[in-house]
Each structure stands twice: as structure tokens, then as C-alpha cells.
Amino acid sequence: MASLVHSAAHRLMRRGLRRGLVEGSVAWIVIGTAAGVVRYITRPEAPLVAKEDLRLGESVLVTHVRPPRPGRGRWRRRGADAGDRAGVS
């Protein structure tokens, strides 16, 4: 039910702001703004990933490690020495 309300509010918000700003209709600006507020209120909550109780003196370090780029394998070489590692001359 919430996704239906969310998608309908999204359509009304886009239509209201488009017609309100392009055509200059104040009523559509009000409809678009109200739909944006409804969409904001009915948005789903972000899932809880982790919860940890800390004792006095403990801390948490959060880091972000970028995933490797696709096509950049560890053993992939380009250039003049590309055949050297396999023993191919």
C-alpha cells in the first residue's frame, strides 16, 4: 500500500511542479508540493545493518574500501612485457 501511495505521490509531484513552473499554475505548484510532502512522509525506512552495544572506553572505526574496478585483474598486463610472465617470448 505504501509503494502505491509513494508512486502516485511521485507522479503528482512531477506533474504538479512541471505544470506549475512551466505553465505558471499556482494550483499545480501547491499540488506538487503537497505530493512531495506525502512522498517524504511515506518513504520507507533504511534497513538497520548493524547494532552494537559499546562498553565504556570502546570505540568503532568505520572504513570504506572501494571494490576493484572491473577488467583490472591482478595478473592482466598490457604492453611489451605482456608475454613474459607465461614464459612466451
C-alpha positions as CSV (number, residue, x, y, z in Angstrom):
1,M,0.0,0.0,0.0
2,A,2.8,2.4,0.9
3,S,4.5,1.8,-2.5
4,L,1.2,2.7,-4.3
5,V,0.9,5.9,-2.4
6,H,4.6,6.6,-2.9
7,S,4.4,6.1,-6.7
8,A,1.2,8.1,-7.0
9,A,2.7,11.0,-5.0
10,H,5.8,10.8,-7.2
11,R,3.7,11.2,-10.4
12,L,1.6,14.1,-8.9
13,M,4.7,15.8,-7.6
14,R,6.4,15.7,-11.1
15,R,3.3,16.7,-12.9
16,G,2.5,19.5,-10.4
17,L,5.9,21.0,-10.5
18,R,6.2,20.7,-14.3
19,R,2.8,22.3,-14.9
20,G,3.2,24.8,-12.1
21,L,6.6,26.0,-13.2
22,V,6.2,25.8,-17.0
23,E,2.6,26.8,-17.3
24,G,2.6,29.1,-14.3
25,S,-0.3,27.5,-12.5
26,V,-0.2,28.2,-8.7
27,A,-2.7,25.4,-8.0
28,W,-0.4,22.8,-9.6
29,I,2.6,24.1,-7.6
30,V,0.5,23.5,-4.4
31,I,-0.5,20.0,-5.6
32,G,3.1,19.2,-6.4
33,T,4.4,20.5,-3.1
34,A,1.7,18.6,-1.2
35,A,2.5,15.4,-3.1
36,G,6.2,15.9,-2.3
37,V,5.4,16.2,1.4
38,V,3.3,13.0,1.3
39,R,6.1,11.2,-0.6
40,Y,8.6,12.3,2.0
41,I,6.4,11.1,4.9
42,T,5.6,7.7,3.4
43,R,9.2,6.9,2.3
44,P,10.5,3.5,3.5
45,E,12.9,3.4,6.4
46,A,16.5,2.5,5.7
47,P,17.3,-1.1,6.9
48,L,19.3,-1.5,10.1
49,V,22.6,-3.0,9.1
50,A,24.3,-3.4,12.4
51,K,23.8,-2.6,16.1
52,E,26.4,-2.9,18.7
53,D,26.4,-2.1,22.4
54,L,29.7,-0.5,23.5
55,R,31.2,-0.5,26.9
56,L,32.9,2.4,28.4
57,G,36.2,3.1,26.6
58,E,35.3,1.1,23.5
59,S,35.0,2.7,20.0
60,V,34.1,1.8,16.5
61,L,36.1,2.6,13.3
62,V,34.0,2.6,10.1
63,T,36.0,2.5,6.9
64,H,35.1,2.2,3.2
65,V,37.1,0.1,0.8
66,R,36.4,0.6,-2.9
67,P,35.7,-2.5,-4.8
68,P,38.2,-3.4,-7.6
69,R,37.4,-1.9,-11.0
70,P,36.0,-4.5,-13.5
71,G,38.5,-5.6,-16.1
72,R,41.5,-4.7,-14.0
73,G,42.6,-8.2,-13.0
74,R,45.6,-8.8,-10.8
75,W,47.6,-10.7,-13.5
76,R,46.4,-8.8,-16.5
77,R,49.3,-7.0,-18.2
78,R,49.4,-4.8,-21.3
79,G,52.4,-3.6,-23.2
80,A,55.7,-5.0,-24.3
81,D,56.2,-7.4,-21.4
82,A,52.7,-9.0,-21.6
83,G,54.0,-12.4,-22.7
84,D,57.0,-12.5,-20.2
85,R,55.1,-13.9,-17.2
86,A,53.9,-17.0,-19.1
87,G,57.4,-17.8,-20.5
88,V,56.3,-16.9,-24.0
89,S,58.9,-15.0,-26.0
